Amino acid sequence: MQSDHGMFRIASLAVVFCASCNALGAEAQSFPNRPLRFIVGFAPGGSTDIIARLISQKLTEALQQPVVVENRTGANGNIAAEATAKAPPDGHTMLVAANGLTINPSLYKQIAYNPVRDFSPITQIAFIPNVLVVHPSLPVKTVKEFIGLARARPGQLTHGSSGTGSPGHLAGEVFKIMTHVQFLHVAYKSSGQALIDLLAGNLQLAFPTTFAGMPQIKAGRVRAVGVTSLKRSRSLPDTPTIDESGVRGYEVVGFYGILAPAGVPQEIVARLNREIVKALRSPDMRERLLRDGAEPVASTSEEFRAYIAADVGKWAKVIKTAGIRFEP
């Protein structure tokens, strides 16, 4: 038979538990009770920043609270991710993330967050493919022709990207692994700088995002050879995928997504997901994303969590196989 002391302890714990539940319930019901923050790890005017500002406008209207975009640049998004992971888990601070979130754990020796453990995923906004483009002087129009030329001139073609470990760099590394060709990678500080050198003929190829590459493709300044997604991009419907061009299974896509710190009450996660998904499915948002080369997703929180975990594993294998070393 339990002692009076034991019964008192059980009753006390029950009271504490109920009080905690009531506090969480009250917090969820009063959310949001002040302005919200979208933290972006990249400079104003870039694709991640533009998408964050578009969604912030929609969410401001839906939640009747201002959603402020805060740019914390540096370390390929690490500074912004760390700041979000350490923020109070009340749903008022969120990270608008891109590929760096899942690439950086394998690229940097040390980072101060775990992309799976330290966040409450809200939704994947969209995915965005890259596109293999070449200088018009290069005598190739198809992936097959490009592979043939690269094999005939091993290590002589130069590939520009926005930096070591960037999506444009890794797209090229996956291509080399799967086709057994060799070309020389040149790291720039931005995709714009790499494209400028490509236009000048100082580079022969690049793998920009469709967002960055489309203006030059449409102007005829570079030639699109293959898209890196498994399905053709609605932004470049006449450009075949690298997969359908014979490199079966080739897929490299970037993503945009929204995450909150780990520990945010599930009711708040569900509400944020509901409102942001509603915004993403509005005709004007879908049209804008597609115009910029992004394919809308609007996933559940659970689907986005699974995507992040799988993407971390994928890039860990690629970076190890390619022997990529990042020296900040």
KOLKOLMAR-249807 format. One record per residue (C-alpha): residue number from 1; residue in one letter; x, z, y. Coordinates in pm, 1 decimal, m for minus. Example, Ala and Ser with C-alpha at 12.3 -4.5 7.8 and 13.67 -1.06 7.14 Angstrom:
BEGIN
SITE | 1 | a | 1230.0 | 780.0 | m450.0
SITE | 2 | s | 1367.0 | 714.0 | m106.0
//
This chain:
BEGIN
SITE | 1 | m | 0.0 | 0.0 | 0.0
SITE | 2 | q | 137.4 | m94.2 | 341.2
SITE | 3 | s | 235.7 | 182.1 | 582.7
SITE | 4 | d | 69.3 | 227.1 | 919.6
SITE | 5 | h | 399.2 | 114.6 | 1075.9
SITE | 6 | g | 396.2 | m207.8 | 873.3
SITE | 7 | m | 34.9 | m279.9 | 963.2
SITE | 8 | f | 111.4 | m214.8 | 1330.3
SITE | 9 | r | 407.5 | m457.0 | 1316.2
SITE | 10 | i | 193.9 | m733.0 | 1161.3
SITE | 11 | a | m76.8 | m678.8 | 1421.2
SITE | 12 | s | 178.8 | m691.5 | 1702.8
SITE | 13 | l | 323.6 | m1017.1 | 1573.8
SITE | 14 | a | m24.1 | m1165.1 | 1551.7
SITE | 15 | v | m94.2 | m1069.1 | 1912.8
SITE | 16 | v | 233.3 | m1229.1 | 2026.5
SITE | 17 | f | 156.6 | m1544.5 | 1827.3
SITE | 18 | c | m192.2 | m1574.3 | 1974.9
SITE | 19 | a | m58.6 | m1514.4 | 2325.2
SITE | 20 | s | 198.7 | m1791.5 | 2274.2
SITE | 21 | c | m67.8 | m2029.8 | 2149.5
SITE | 22 | n | m290.8 | m1948.4 | 2446.2
SITE | 23 | a | 0.6 | m2004.2 | 2686.2
SITE | 24 | l | 78.7 | m2343.9 | 2531.7
SITE | 25 | g | m287.6 | m2438.0 | 2543.1
SITE | 26 | a | m315.6 | m2339.1 | 2909.9
SITE | 27 | e | 3.8 | m2531.2 | 2991.0
SITE | 28 | a | m130.8 | m2845.7 | 2825.3
SITE | 29 | q | m467.2 | m2813.1 | 3002.1
SITE | 30 | s | m308.1 | m2773.6 | 3346.2
SITE | 31 | f | m63.4 | m3064.3 | 3296.0
SITE | 32 | p | 51.3 | m3212.7 | 3524.1
SITE | 33 | n | 58.9 | m2947.6 | 3795.9
SITE | 34 | r | 336.2 | m3096.4 | 4011.4
SITE | 35 | p | 518.4 | m3430.9 | 4062.3
SITE | 36 | l | 681.4 | m3590.9 | 3757.0
SITE | 37 | r | 1027.6 | m3749.0 | 3727.9
SITE | 38 | f | 1142.5 | m4062.0 | 3553.1
SITE | 39 | i | 1521.5 | m4038.2 | 3511.1
SITE | 40 | v | 1693.0 | m4378.3 | 3483.2
SITE | 41 | g | 2057.7 | m4410.9 | 3384.8
SITE | 42 | f | 2112.6 | m4738.8 | 3568.0
SITE | 43 | a | 2125.7 | m4860.4 | 3925.5
SITE | 44 | p | 1818.9 | m4959.3 | 4128.0
SITE | 45 | g | 1717.6 | m5321.1 | 4084.9
SITE | 46 | g | 1820.6 | m5353.7 | 3719.8
SITE | 47 | s | 1571.2 | m5426.9 | 3443.4
SITE | 48 | t | 1539.2 | m5062.0 | 3330.2
SITE | 49 | d | 1483.6 | m4945.1 | 3688.0
SITE | 50 | i | 1226.5 | m5218.2 | 3756.5
SITE | 51 | i | 1026.4 | m5128.3 | 3446.5
SITE | 52 | a | 1042.8 | m4755.7 | 3530.7
SITE | 53 | r | 903.1 | m4820.9 | 3879.4
SITE | 54 | l | 622.6 | m5041.6 | 3749.6
SITE | 55 | i | 510.6 | m4775.7 | 3501.9
SITE | 56 | s | 553.7 | m4493.7 | 3754.4
SITE | 57 | q | 296.4 | m4660.6 | 3979.7
SITE | 58 | k | 42.6 | m4683.6 | 3697.5
SITE | 59 | l | 108.6 | m4327.3 | 3581.9
SITE | 60 | t | 78.3 | m4190.4 | 3936.3
SITE | 61 | e | m272.6 | m4334.1 | 3952.2
SITE | 62 | a | m368.5 | m4206.8 | 3606.4
SITE | 63 | l | m235.8 | m3850.5 | 3641.4
SITE | 64 | q | m305.9 | m3803.6 | 4013.0
SITE | 65 | q | 48.8 | m3676.9 | 4063.8
SITE | 66 | p | 347.2 | m3864.3 | 4208.5
SITE | 67 | v | 592.9 | m4002.0 | 3949.4
SITE | 68 | v | 932.7 | m4024.9 | 4116.5
SITE | 69 | v | 1211.2 | m4248.5 | 3981.1
SITE | 70 | e | 1553.3 | m4081.4 | 3993.7
SITE | 71 | n | 1860.8 | m4295.0 | 3926.3
SITE | 72 | r | 2145.8 | m4103.5 | 3759.3
SITE | 73 | t | 2399.2 | m4372.0 | 3681.3
SITE | 74 | g | 2715.0 | m4357.1 | 3476.0
SITE | 75 | a | 2854.3 | m4359.2 | 3120.9
SITE | 76 | n | 2611.1 | m4626.7 | 2998.6
SITE | 77 | g | 2311.8 | m4395.0 | 3041.8
SITE | 78 | n | 2472.3 | m4078.7 | 2900.8
SITE | 79 | i | 2443.3 | m3881.4 | 3224.9
SITE | 80 | a | 2070.5 | m3950.4 | 3253.4
SITE | 81 | a | 2008.9 | m3875.3 | 2885.6
SITE | 82 | e | 2193.2 | m3544.1 | 2904.4
SITE | 83 | a | 2003.1 | m3440.7 | 3218.0
SITE | 84 | t | 1670.6 | m3515.3 | 3047.8
SITE | 85 | a | 1763.0 | m3336.6 | 2725.8
SITE | 86 | k | 1842.7 | m3021.0 | 2925.3
SITE | 87 | a | 1530.0 | m3033.6 | 3142.8
SITE | 88 | p | 1240.7 | m2788.1 | 3088.1
SITE | 89 | p | 1023.6 | m2912.4 | 2798.7
SITE | 90 | d | 700.4 | m2922.9 | 2997.7
SITE | 91 | g | 645.7 | m3299.8 | 3022.4
SITE | 92 | h | 726.7 | m3326.7 | 3392.2
SITE | 93 | t | 1069.9 | m3484.4 | 3329.2
SITE | 94 | m | 1111.5 | m3801.9 | 3124.3
SITE | 95 | l | 1391.2 | m4046.4 | 3047.6
SITE | 96 | v | 1335.9 | m4421.3 | 3076.6
SITE | 97 | a | 1590.9 | m4528.4 | 2818.5
SITE | 98 | a | 1752.4 | m4848.9 | 2698.4
SITE | 99 | n | 1994.5 | m4944.3 | 2419.7
SITE | 100 | g | 2268.3 | m4704.7 | 2522.4
SITE | 101 | l | 2065.9 | m4414.1 | 2384.1
SITE | 102 | t | 2117.3 | m4535.5 | 2026.7
SITE | 103 | i | 2453.9 | m4710.3 | 2071.3
SITE | 104 | n | 2645.3 | m4436.8 | 2255.4
SITE | 105 | p | 2659.9 | m4181.4 | 1970.0
SITE | 106 | s | 2887.2 | m4419.4 | 1778.5
SITE | 107 | l | 3071.4 | m4554.1 | 2082.5
SITE | 108 | y | 3177.8 | m4233.4 | 2256.6
SITE | 109 | k | 3388.4 | m3962.9 | 2094.1
SITE | 110 | q | 3163.8 | m3692.3 | 2235.0
SITE | 111 | i | 2821.3 | m3690.9 | 2395.7
SITE | 112 | a | 2618.5 | m3388.0 | 2496.7
SITE | 113 | y | 2290.5 | m3486.1 | 2328.0
SITE | 114 | n | 2151.6 | m3607.9 | 1997.5
SITE | 115 | p | 1915.2 | m3905.3 | 2043.6
SITE | 116 | v | 1693.5 | m3798.7 | 1752.0
SITE | 117 | r | 1700.3 | m3418.9 | 1771.3
SITE | 118 | d | 1700.3 | m3355.6 | 2147.6
SITE | 119 | f | 1402.0 | m3561.9 | 2261.8
SITE | 120 | s | 1025.9 | m3591.0 | 2223.8
SITE | 121 | p | 966.4 | m3968.7 | 2211.2
SITE | 122 | i | 663.7 | m4080.9 | 2412.4
SITE | 123 | t | 648.1 | m4456.7 | 2349.4
SITE | 124 | q | 860.1 | m4767.2 | 2310.6
SITE | 125 | i | 775.7 | m4978.9 | 2612.5
SITE | 126 | a | 906.9 | m5312.4 | 2492.3
SITE | 127 | f | 1187.8 | m5489.1 | 2315.0
SITE | 128 | i | 1400.9 | m5759.6 | 2469.5
SITE | 129 | p | 1607.6 | m6018.1 | 2281.5
SITE | 130 | n | 1940.7 | m6157.3 | 2382.7
SITE | 131 | v | 2012.8 | m6528.0 | 2382.2
SITE | 132 | l | 2328.5 | m6712.6 | 2286.7
SITE | 133 | v | 2414.9 | m6936.7 | 2581.9
SITE | 134 | v | 2710.8 | m7170.9 | 2623.5
SITE | 135 | h | 2869.9 | m7356.6 | 2910.4
SITE | 136 | p | 2723.8 | m7711.4 | 2935.5
SITE | 137 | s | 3067.9 | m7859.5 | 2873.0
SITE | 138 | l | 3072.0 | m7716.0 | 2522.2
SITE | 139 | p | 2967.0 | m7997.2 | 2283.8
SITE | 140 | v | 2705.6 | m7794.9 | 2094.1
SITE | 141 | k | 2326.4 | m7777.1 | 2108.7
SITE | 142 | t | 2245.9 | m7581.1 | 1793.5
SITE | 143 | v | 2365.3 | m7265.3 | 1620.0
SITE | 144 | k | 2499.0 | m7475.7 | 1333.2
SITE | 145 | e | 2703.5 | m7690.0 | 1572.1
SITE | 146 | f | 2832.7 | m7379.2 | 1749.4
SITE | 147 | i | 2945.5 | m7221.9 | 1420.4
SITE | 148 | g | 3122.2 | m7546.7 | 1329.5
SITE | 149 | l | 3306.0 | m7556.5 | 1662.2
SITE | 150 | a | 3402.3 | m7188.2 | 1642.4
SITE | 151 | r | 3545.5 | m7241.1 | 1293.8
SITE | 152 | a | 3739.4 | m7543.8 | 1412.5
SITE | 153 | r | 3880.4 | m7345.4 | 1706.1
SITE | 154 | p | 3921.2 | m6989.7 | 1570.4
SITE | 155 | g | 3982.5 | m6731.6 | 1843.0
SITE | 156 | q | 3991.4 | m6993.0 | 2118.8
SITE | 157 | l | 3637.3 | m6955.8 | 2253.0
SITE | 158 | t | 3581.1 | m6669.6 | 2497.9
SITE | 159 | h | 3272.1 | m6448.7 | 2497.8
SITE | 160 | g | 3181.8 | m6248.1 | 2809.8
SITE | 161 | s | 2961.3 | m5938.3 | 2822.3
SITE | 162 | s | 2876.3 | m5651.4 | 3056.0
SITE | 163 | g | 3120.6 | m5422.4 | 2876.1
SITE | 164 | t | 3251.6 | m5285.0 | 2548.7
SITE | 165 | g | 2961.3 | m5165.6 | 2335.8
SITE | 166 | s | 2699.6 | m5333.0 | 2554.1
SITE | 167 | p | 2412.5 | m5515.0 | 2379.0
SITE | 168 | g | 2564.3 | m5850.1 | 2478.1
SITE | 169 | h | 2895.7 | m5749.9 | 2322.2
SITE | 170 | l | 2737.8 | m5615.7 | 2002.3
SITE | 171 | a | 2520.8 | m5926.5 | 1964.1
SITE | 172 | g | 2841.7 | m6126.8 | 1946.2
SITE | 173 | e | 3003.2 | m5884.9 | 1700.9
SITE | 174 | v | 2704.0 | m5902.8 | 1464.9
SITE | 175 | f | 2719.1 | m6283.0 | 1490.2
SITE | 176 | k | 3089.1 | m6282.1 | 1398.2
SITE | 177 | i | 3033.4 | m6043.7 | 1105.5
SITE | 178 | m | 2750.4 | m6252.6 | 961.9
SITE | 179 | t | 2903.4 | m6599.8 | 1015.1
SITE | 180 | h | 3273.2 | m6516.3 | 963.6
SITE | 181 | v | 3375.2 | m6692.8 | 1284.5
SITE | 182 | q | 3610.4 | m6560.1 | 1549.8
SITE | 183 | f | 3591.0 | m6573.2 | 1928.1
SITE | 184 | l | 3755.0 | m6357.9 | 2193.3
SITE | 185 | h | 3550.7 | m6088.6 | 2371.0
SITE | 186 | v | 3608.7 | m6030.3 | 2743.3
SITE | 187 | a | 3448.3 | m5717.1 | 2891.0
SITE | 188 | y | 3314.2 | m5723.2 | 3247.6
SITE | 189 | k | 3155.3 | m5450.3 | 3456.6
SITE | 190 | s | 2815.7 | m5623.6 | 3459.6
SITE | 191 | s | 2631.9 | m5908.1 | 3291.6
SITE | 192 | g | 2611.9 | m6078.4 | 3631.0
SITE | 193 | q | 2991.4 | m6095.3 | 3656.5
SITE | 194 | a | 3016.5 | m6238.4 | 3305.8
SITE | 195 | l | 2755.4 | m6504.0 | 3385.1
SITE | 196 | i | 2939.0 | m6600.4 | 3705.8
SITE | 197 | d | 3255.2 | m6666.6 | 3504.9
SITE | 198 | l | 3054.2 | m6853.9 | 3242.7
SITE | 199 | l | 2903.0 | m7076.9 | 3511.7
SITE | 200 | a | 3252.9 | m7140.2 | 3649.5
SITE | 201 | g | 3375.8 | m7250.3 | 3307.7
SITE | 202 | n | 3611.4 | m6954.4 | 3264.2
SITE | 203 | l | 3410.2 | m6846.3 | 2958.0
SITE | 204 | q | 3247.8 | m7055.9 | 2688.8
SITE | 205 | l | 2966.1 | m6827.8 | 2571.4
SITE | 206 | a | 2767.1 | m6512.2 | 2631.6
SITE | 207 | f | 2473.6 | m6320.5 | 2484.4
SITE | 208 | p | 2278.3 | m6205.3 | 2793.4
SITE | 209 | t | 1929.6 | m6063.2 | 2768.0
SITE | 210 | t | 1653.4 | m6314.1 | 2821.0
SITE | 211 | f | 1584.6 | m6127.6 | 3148.9
SITE | 212 | a | 1936.2 | m6202.6 | 3276.6
SITE | 213 | g | 1978.1 | m6543.7 | 3117.4
SITE | 214 | m | 1648.0 | m6717.8 | 3191.5
SITE | 215 | p | 1716.2 | m6815.2 | 3555.6
SITE | 216 | q | 2041.7 | m6990.1 | 3460.0
SITE | 217 | i | 1885.7 | m7150.7 | 3152.3
SITE | 218 | k | 1592.3 | m7289.0 | 3349.2
SITE | 219 | a | 1826.5 | m7417.0 | 3620.0
SITE | 220 | g | 2030.3 | m7600.8 | 3356.1
SITE | 221 | r | 2349.7 | m7416.3 | 3444.3
SITE | 222 | v | 2390.6 | m7285.9 | 3087.3
SITE | 223 | r | 2257.5 | m7413.1 | 2755.8
SITE | 224 | a | 2046.0 | m7183.9 | 2535.4
SITE | 225 | v | 2147.5 | m7219.3 | 2170.5
SITE | 226 | g | 1964.9 | m6940.1 | 1986.6
SITE | 227 | v | 1754.5 | m6628.3 | 2047.4
SITE | 228 | t | 1857.3 | m6304.0 | 1876.7
SITE | 229 | s | 1510.8 | m6176.8 | 1775.0
SITE | 230 | l | 1348.2 | m6265.0 | 1442.3
SITE | 231 | k | 1057.3 | m6433.7 | 1621.1
SITE | 232 | r | 1092.0 | m6681.3 | 1904.7
SITE | 233 | s | 1073.7 | m6534.7 | 2252.1
SITE | 234 | r | 756.1 | m6616.4 | 2439.3
SITE | 235 | s | 979.5 | m6656.6 | 2743.1
SITE | 236 | l | 1189.9 | m6925.0 | 2570.0
SITE | 237 | p | 949.0 | m7078.5 | 2317.9
SITE | 238 | d | 1153.9 | m7395.9 | 2270.8
SITE | 239 | t | 1471.8 | m7210.3 | 2177.9
SITE | 240 | p | 1497.4 | m7138.4 | 1802.8
SITE | 241 | t | 1605.7 | m6800.1 | 1675.4
SITE | 242 | i | 1950.2 | m6754.7 | 1525.1
SITE | 243 | d | 1777.1 | m6640.8 | 1206.0
SITE | 244 | e | 1572.5 | m6960.1 | 1170.0
SITE | 245 | s | 1883.3 | m7161.9 | 1255.9
SITE | 246 | g | 2046.1 | m7054.2 | 929.7
SITE | 247 | v | 2195.9 | m6709.4 | 993.3
SITE | 248 | r | 1931.3 | m6535.2 | 785.3
SITE | 249 | g | 1857.7 | m6175.9 | 875.0
SITE | 250 | y | 2031.8 | m6191.9 | 1212.0
SITE | 251 | e | 1846.1 | m5969.4 | 1456.4
SITE | 252 | v | 1973.5 | m5799.6 | 1770.1
SITE | 253 | v | 1719.2 | m5675.3 | 2021.3
SITE | 254 | g | 1732.1 | m5422.0 | 2296.8
SITE | 255 | f | 1457.3 | m5178.1 | 2382.5
SITE | 256 | y | 1305.3 | m4985.2 | 2667.5
SITE | 257 | g | 1136.1 | m4655.8 | 2597.1
SITE | 258 | i | 1021.6 | m4326.9 | 2745.0
SITE | 259 | l | 1123.8 | m3986.8 | 2609.7
SITE | 260 | a | 1078.6 | m3625.4 | 2716.0
SITE | 261 | p | 1295.5 | m3327.3 | 2619.9
SITE | 262 | a | 1247.9 | m3184.5 | 2271.7
SITE | 263 | g | 984.8 | m2912.5 | 2252.4
SITE | 264 | v | 721.3 | m3060.7 | 2482.0
SITE | 265 | p | 377.3 | m2949.5 | 2352.9
SITE | 266 | q | 218.2 | m3214.1 | 2133.4
SITE | 267 | e | m93.8 | m3225.0 | 2350.3
SITE | 268 | i | 118.1 | m3327.9 | 2649.1
SITE | 269 | v | 309.5 | m3587.4 | 2445.1
SITE | 270 | a | m22.0 | m3731.3 | 2327.3
SITE | 271 | r | m161.0 | m3752.0 | 2679.7
SITE | 272 | l | 150.9 | m3916.1 | 2819.4
SITE | 273 | n | 150.8 | m4163.7 | 2531.9
SITE | 274 | r | m216.1 | m4243.6 | 2589.8
SITE | 275 | e | m178.0 | m4304.3 | 2962.9
SITE | 276 | i | 146.4 | m4504.1 | 2939.1
SITE | 277 | v | 17.0 | m4719.9 | 2652.2
SITE | 278 | k | m296.2 | m4788.7 | 2857.8
SITE | 279 | a | m74.1 | m4899.5 | 3146.3
SITE | 280 | l | 138.4 | m5120.4 | 2921.2
SITE | 281 | r | m171.1 | m5293.4 | 2782.6
SITE | 282 | s | m306.4 | m5380.4 | 3126.1
SITE | 283 | p | m297.1 | m5757.7 | 3188.9
SITE | 284 | d | m70.2 | m5735.2 | 3493.3
SITE | 285 | m | 189.8 | m5518.2 | 3313.6
SITE | 286 | r | 192.4 | m5742.7 | 3006.9
SITE | 287 | e | 231.8 | m6051.6 | 3224.3
SITE | 288 | r | 518.3 | m5893.9 | 3420.9
SITE | 289 | l | 705.7 | m5781.5 | 3109.0
SITE | 290 | l | 670.2 | m6122.9 | 2946.4
SITE | 291 | r | 779.5 | m6296.6 | 3265.9
SITE | 292 | d | 1096.3 | m6088.1 | 3262.0
SITE | 293 | g | 1167.4 | m6176.7 | 2899.0
SITE | 294 | a | 1051.1 | m5847.3 | 2745.5
SITE | 295 | e | 801.0 | m5828.1 | 2460.0
SITE | 296 | p | 550.6 | m5540.1 | 2507.0
SITE | 297 | v | 531.2 | m5284.2 | 2223.6
SITE | 298 | a | 338.0 | m4969.3 | 2333.0
SITE | 299 | s | 411.2 | m4771.4 | 2014.7
SITE | 300 | t | 302.6 | m4427.7 | 1901.2
SITE | 301 | s | 540.5 | m4135.1 | 1945.6
SITE | 302 | e | 607.2 | m4124.9 | 1569.9
SITE | 303 | e | 680.9 | m4498.3 | 1551.5
SITE | 304 | f | 927.3 | m4470.2 | 1837.9
SITE | 305 | r | 1102.5 | m4173.5 | 1674.9
SITE | 306 | a | 1150.1 | m4375.7 | 1354.6
SITE | 307 | y | 1277.8 | m4673.7 | 1555.4
SITE | 308 | i | 1537.9 | m4459.7 | 1733.1
SITE | 309 | a | 1666.1 | m4309.8 | 1407.6
SITE | 310 | a | 1695.9 | m4652.9 | 1244.2
SITE | 311 | d | 1868.7 | m4802.9 | 1549.6
SITE | 312 | v | 2127.3 | m4522.5 | 1560.0
SITE | 313 | g | 2214.2 | m4597.4 | 1197.5
SITE | 314 | k | 2229.7 | m4973.2 | 1253.0
SITE | 315 | w | 2473.6 | m4955.1 | 1543.0
SITE | 316 | a | 2690.1 | m4696.6 | 1370.2
SITE | 317 | k | 2751.1 | m4947.8 | 1089.6
SITE | 318 | v | 2816.0 | m5240.1 | 1325.8
SITE | 319 | i | 3059.3 | m5046.9 | 1546.2
SITE | 320 | k | 3248.8 | m4918.3 | 1243.1
SITE | 321 | t | 3264.6 | m5261.4 | 1074.1
SITE | 322 | a | 3374.7 | m5435.5 | 1394.4
SITE | 323 | g | 3632.2 | m5165.7 | 1467.4
SITE | 324 | i | 3513.1 | m5122.1 | 1823.6
SITE | 325 | r | 3699.9 | m4863.4 | 2026.8
SITE | 326 | f | 3576.1 | m4756.3 | 2367.1
SITE | 327 | e | 3822.5 | m4622.9 | 2623.1
SITE | 328 | p | 3634.9 | m4497.9 | 2932.4
//
